[in-house]
Amino acid sequence: MTGEIYVLNSMKISSEFAARLSRMNSGEMIRVIVFLKTETQGTKKTPQEVQQIAENKLDNIRPILTKYKGELIGERPNVLGSIAIKITVAGVYALAESESVKMIVEDQAIFPR
């Protein structure tokens, strides 16, 4: 990234994705899939309960989305607790620092051979 150095203190972003991010400008927009933390104490949750927990966690990251020009691709997290987001590269790093985020992966198209 131009003139900026980011150090990830977590394993929320794979080393391969982090390497690609490091070659991009911090203001460049990228699509990612954010997995929100949905684990809670107690019994297993239904898919709808997981989705509700993820929606609550989404509220926690909204200030990051606002600050880094983030846009939700979907209306709400899915039953796995994930949501696609378009955000700046710097925003990806900010999301990785959030306690509400479990993991971030690059939203990639898959093409048949």
Contacts in CASP RR format, 6 or more apart in sequence:
PFRMAT RR
TARGET T0000
AUTHOR 0000-0000-0000
METHOD contacts of the structure
MODEL  1
MTGEIYVLNSMKISSEFAARLSRMNSGEMIRVIVFLKTETQGTKKTPQEV
QQIAENKLDNIRPILTKYKGELIGERPNVLGSIAIKITVAGVYALAESES
VKMIVEDQAIFPR
1 21 0 8 1.000
1 22 0 8 1.000
1 23 0 8 1.000
1 24 0 8 1.000
1 25 0 8 1.000
1 26 0 8 1.000
1 89 0 8 1.000
1 90 0 8 1.000
2 25 0 8 1.000
2 26 0 8 1.000
3 26 0 8 1.000
4 26 0 8 1.000
4 90 0 8 1.000
6 21 0 8 1.000
6 22 0 8 1.000
6 90 0 8 1.000
6 93 0 8 1.000
8 18 0 8 1.000
8 93 0 8 1.000
8 96 0 8 1.000
9 97 0 8 1.000
10 96 0 8 1.000
10 97 0 8 1.000
12 96 0 8 1.000
12 101 0 8 1.000
12 102 0 8 1.000
12 103 0 8 1.000
12 104 0 8 1.000
13 21 0 8 1.000
13 92 0 8 1.000
13 96 0 8 1.000
13 103 0 8 1.000
13 104 0 8 1.000
14 105 0 8 1.000
17 104 0 8 1.000
17 105 0 8 1.000
17 106 0 8 1.000
20 106 0 8 1.000
21 30 0 8 1.000
21 89 0 8 1.000
21 92 0 8 1.000
21 93 0 8 1.000
24 30 0 8 1.000
24 89 0 8 1.000
25 89 0 8 1.000
26 88 0 8 1.000
26 89 0 8 1.000
26 90 0 8 1.000
27 88 0 8 1.000
27 89 0 8 1.000
27 90 0 8 1.000
28 88 0 8 1.000
28 89 0 8 1.000
29 69 0 8 1.000
29 86 0 8 1.000
29 87 0 8 1.000
29 88 0 8 1.000
30 86 0 8 1.000
30 87 0 8 1.000
30 88 0 8 1.000
30 89 0 8 1.000
30 92 0 8 1.000
30 106 0 8 1.000
31 73 0 8 1.000
31 84 0 8 1.000
31 85 0 8 1.000
31 86 0 8 1.000
31 106 0 8 1.000
31 107 0 8 1.000
32 84 0 8 1.000
32 85 0 8 1.000
32 87 0 8 1.000
32 92 0 8 1.000
32 95 0 8 1.000
32 104 0 8 1.000
32 105 0 8 1.000
32 106 0 8 1.000
32 107 0 8 1.000
33 82 0 8 1.000
33 83 0 8 1.000
33 84 0 8 1.000
33 85 0 8 1.000
33 104 0 8 1.000
33 105 0 8 1.000
33 106 0 8 1.000
33 107 0 8 1.000
34 61 0 8 1.000
34 82 0 8 1.000
34 83 0 8 1.000
34 84 0 8 1.000
34 85 0 8 1.000
34 95 0 8 1.000
34 101 0 8 1.000
34 103 0 8 1.000
34 104 0 8 1.000
35 80 0 8 1.000
35 81 0 8 1.000
35 82 0 8 1.000
35 101 0 8 1.000
35 102 0 8 1.000
35 103 0 8 1.000
35 104 0 8 1.000
35 105 0 8 1.000
36 53 0 8 1.000
36 54 0 8 1.000
36 57 0 8 1.000
36 58 0 8 1.000
36 61 0 8 1.000
36 77 0 8 1.000
36 81 0 8 1.000
36 82 0 8 1.000
36 83 0 8 1.000
36 100 0 8 1.000
36 101 0 8 1.000
36 102 0 8 1.000
37 57 0 8 1.000
37 99 0 8 1.000
37 100 0 8 1.000
37 101 0 8 1.000
37 102 0 8 1.000
38 45 0 8 1.000
38 50 0 8 1.000
38 53 0 8 1.000
38 54 0 8 1.000
38 57 0 8 1.000
38 81 0 8 1.000
38 102 0 8 1.000
40 53 0 8 1.000
45 53 0 8 1.000
47 79 0 8 1.000
48 79 0 8 1.000
50 79 0 8 1.000
50 80 0 8 1.000
50 81 0 8 1.000
51 76 0 8 1.000
51 77 0 8 1.000
51 78 0 8 1.000
51 79 0 8 1.000
51 81 0 8 1.000
53 81 0 8 1.000
54 76 0 8 1.000
54 77 0 8 1.000
54 78 0 8 1.000
54 81 0 8 1.000
54 82 0 8 1.000
54 83 0 8 1.000
55 76 0 8 1.000
55 77 0 8 1.000
57 77 0 8 1.000
57 100 0 8 1.000
57 101 0 8 1.000
58 76 0 8 1.000
58 77 0 8 1.000
58 83 0 8 1.000
58 100 0 8 1.000
60 98 0 8 1.000
60 99 0 8 1.000
60 100 0 8 1.000
61 95 0 8 1.000
61 98 0 8 1.000
61 100 0 8 1.000
61 101 0 8 1.000
64 91 0 8 1.000
64 94 0 8 1.000
64 95 0 8 1.000
64 98 0 8 1.000
65 71 0 8 1.000
65 72 0 8 1.000
65 85 0 8 1.000
65 87 0 8 1.000
67 91 0 8 1.000
67 94 0 8 1.000
68 87 0 8 1.000
68 88 0 8 1.000
68 90 0 8 1.000
68 91 0 8 1.000
68 94 0 8 1.000
69 87 0 8 1.000
69 88 0 8 1.000
70 85 0 8 1.000
70 86 0 8 1.000
70 87 0 8 1.000
70 88 0 8 1.000
70 91 0 8 1.000
71 85 0 8 1.000
71 86 0 8 1.000
71 87 0 8 1.000
72 83 0 8 1.000
72 84 0 8 1.000
72 85 0 8 1.000
73 83 0 8 1.000
73 84 0 8 1.000
73 85 0 8 1.000
73 86 0 8 1.000
73 107 0 8 1.000
74 83 0 8 1.000
74 84 0 8 1.000
76 83 0 8 1.000
77 83 0 8 1.000
84 107 0 8 1.000
85 95 0 8 1.000
87 95 0 8 1.000
92 104 0 8 1.000
95 101 0 8 1.000
95 104 0 8 1.000
96 104 0 8 1.000
END
